[in-house]
Amino acid sequence: MSLLLEPYTLRQLTLLNRIAVSPMCQYSSVDGLANDWHLVHLGSRAVGGAGLIFTEATAVTAEGRITAQDLGLWNDAQIEPLQRITRFITAQGAVAGIQLAHAGRKASTHRPWLGKSGSVKPEDGGWVPVGPRGLPSTRSTRRRPSSMKGRLAKSSRPSSRPPNARWRPVSRWWKCMLPMATCCISSSRP
């Protein structure tokens, strides 16, 4: 008998089965907010029996989005819509996962089906991408990003959020992956 449909335990998290839905960029969000499209897209995979379902690439900063229509998790307004999807997925017996992302110097692009290449100009709703050293990506049609130099140290400082602010997870998958997370500030090049 195949193990595909058998429960699978990863650390303290048990999945319904070994079927996982990988992240698929949908480019269907406004201001980084998950909406009914995301609920139906991801929820239907849970109803269909998948054990683990990932959101699309979810930007951790507004400037880190691939397109202006990417999901986001850089402000509190974006938490509840993602939790709504997580609640639905969980009610179907599946586990919700999230792919946190930052597009770096390849940010601020057009949605693929528009057939346009290169960066979206700020006057057209785009922004200046941020890259590790301020060098453009290999595509000549992309704008030179601003450098992240100094931003990494600033982002590692204590949060400006009040110390009693509650941390609200939007996924149970982090429990499985957290021990694998590493910080390479000390080993990164200037």
Secondary structure as GFF3:
##gff-version 3
##sequence-region A 1 190
A	DSSP	beta_strand	8	10	.	.	.	ID=ss1
A	DSSP	beta_strand	13	15	.	.	.	ID=ss2
A	DSSP	beta_strand	20	21	.	.	.	ID=ss3
A	DSSP	alpha_helix	36	47	.	.	.	ID=ss4
A	DSSP	beta_strand	52	59	.	.	.	ID=ss5
A	DSSP	three_ten_helix	62	64	.	.	.	ID=ss6
A	DSSP	beta_strand	71	72	.	.	.	ID=ss7
A	DSSP	three_ten_helix	76	78	.	.	.	ID=ss8
A	DSSP	alpha_helix	79	91	.	.	.	ID=ss9
A	DSSP	beta_strand	95	101	.	.	.	ID=ss10
A	DSSP	three_ten_helix	104	106	.	.	.	ID=ss11
A	DSSP	three_ten_helix	112	114	.	.	.	ID=ss12
A	DSSP	three_ten_helix	122	124	.	.	.	ID=ss13
A	DSSP	beta_strand	130	131	.	.	.	ID=ss14
A	DSSP	beta_strand	146	147	.	.	.	ID=ss15
A	DSSP	alpha_helix	151	155	.	.	.	ID=ss16
A	DSSP	alpha_helix	174	177	.	.	.	ID=ss17
A	DSSP	three_ten_helix	178	180	.	.	.	ID=ss18
A	DSSP	three_ten_helix	185	187	.	.	.	ID=ss19
###
